Amino acid sequence: MALWWIRSVLAIVAAAVAAAGADALESEYICDSPIYCHGSLLHEIQISSLREDSKTFVDMKLKISVNETLRNFETMMAKLENNATSSDLQSFVDDHFELGEELEGVELPDWVEAPPLLTRISDPHLRNWSFWLNARWKSLARRVPESVKLQGDRTSLLYLPNAFIVPGGRFKEMYYWDTHWIVRGLLLCAMNETVRGILENFFYILRTYGIIPNGTRVYYQRRSNPPLLTSMVHDYIRVTRDLAFLQENVEWLEQEFEFWMKNRTVTVVKDGVNYTLVRYYSHTKGPRPESYKEDYDIGSKFPADKQEEFYYNIKAACESGWDFSSRWFLMNGTNEGNLSNISVQNIVPVDLNAYVYKNAVLLSDFHKQLGNREKADRYATIANEWKATVTALLWNNEEGSWFDYDILNNKQRTFFYASNLAPLWTKCYDEQKSPEIAEKVVRYLERRVLSHSMAGIPQSLQYSGEQWDFPNAFAPSQHIIIEGLHLTGHPRAQKLAFDLASTWVASNFLTYQEERHMYEKYDARCFARPGSGGEYTVQEGFGWTNGVIIQLLQTYGDNLTATVSSSKP
């Protein structure tokens, strides 16, 4: 594919990128903090395993200044001849850092007990459950105190001007792609003001850092997440018709689009044709601060000249949101292996390119609404080029699915992952062929997946022990597949969408009945069982799970009942 379209979009927002200080993206570390992102203090404390979860330390707040803390650490290490024990390090941490809730709870002024859309859910048990989920927004609402803005280097938190919703559990800050499904849920709960504040937080981050980080901690600063802000703005504008807000902020959506074009594109040559798409990538040194020991233990087994490549790939997997999965394992052209075989930078992901396509479509539509015909046409051209490339490189007509692409071996990775069907959700296909594509996808799911889907679509069919693999099922993937099938308009696809929605709602509802909890992930093999695996225990809360359930209850609320067996098709 020619590169003229990349150059054209670069021209649209080059000035905005320069103004936002994109030079910060060139740093060799994930951030500049010698406490929270790199340096001997971080290294010694994290490899000593003072806490079960490495994230605990980098979420602690300094009691004194950064410089004083570093001087005291150097003095201690010199006195101990660089041989500090775990006890020495624990004493140092106790003296210089403190746990505690830096974030503050906050009242949400637009919260109401019974949002009008939720009152329309037919089944009384599900309707009451939706009210309970709506009440969870209050317990997950946070704000960053002004003290963080004034003494920001004493904490790993990034300042945000407005209230937001955290996912829950160990995830105590605002996360990028989680927030997409949270925003969907908030809008259905009539919380437009809260959503506007969240979107303004993202624009504040873009103005300040030139990138939307994975989450609002300094140690996420130079890796992103699936780019869903443009879709969030679309959802907000669709509900509010606030074109003044769109006019004021569309440049920041263009800037984010440019970030992915400038920093994440890769060209693949297939059958003599150049295809340019995007990949997840994070070119920053060292282990992840929040999982330092876990990364260091694996990285230290590599030869010195290969360690940084491992760290790049492990952070790129986090940028994908799928941390971790056999989806990113590349061993002899297969998805076998373990984290030491991770090779994200050599894989072109279906879902990311589907999101980028949708962003181009939405930017074209935004500029059309705002009367900017030239930009509208330009983004429409980019979208059409992108769709053609996704189809040519990632669609497999024989299988009836899209697949990630293996750059090293120049072939599709024809393994099932829930992300394969993201183009259905973003309509990244020839809509004139929608019935044909929908039928092929339904047959693909019936043939490959549905027998493994008692309580939800699993993330994969590969049992690796990683959390984004079998048997786990995550709410965003369920929603992408269900809504994608529904949007085709094809009767068989829409029937399957309803069946999958009914199953997911029933499993989540049973868990709620038994435990009064909502979880980050669930076991696809049986009802009412939380998921497992990965670097940490299953988390309760949970922002995106709640948002997806509210969305499904709103979409199918006329036909769903509290048990699968009595649901009406």
Secondary structure, DSSP 4 states (H G I P E B T S, - for coil): --SHHHHHHHHHHHHHHHHTTGGGGG-SSSSS-TTTTSSHHHHHHHHTT-SSSTHHHHTPEESS-HHHHHHHHHHHHHHTTT---HHHHHHHHHHHEE-S--SEE---TT--SS-TTGGG-SSHHHHHHHHHHHHHHHHTEEE--HHHHHSGGGSSBPP-SS-EE--BTTB-S-BHHHHHHHHHHHHHTT-HHHHHHHHHHHHHHHHHHSS--SBSBGGGTT------HHHHHHHHHHHH--HHHHHHHHHHHHHHHHHHHHHSEEEEEETTEEEEEE-------SS-GGGHHHHHHHHTTS-HHHHHHHHHHHHHHHHHT--S-GGGB-BTTBS-S-GGGB-GGGEE-HHHHHHHHHHHHHHHHHHHHTT-HHHHHHHHHHHHHHHHHHHHHHEETTTTEE--EETTTTEE--S-BGGGGHHHHHT-S-GGGHHHHHHHHHHHHHHHTGGG-SSS--SBS---SSTTSTTEEEHHHHHHHHHHHHHT--HHHHHHHHHHHHHHHHHHHHHHHHHS--BSEEETTSTT-B---SSS---BS-HHHHHHHHHHHHHHTTT--SSGGG---
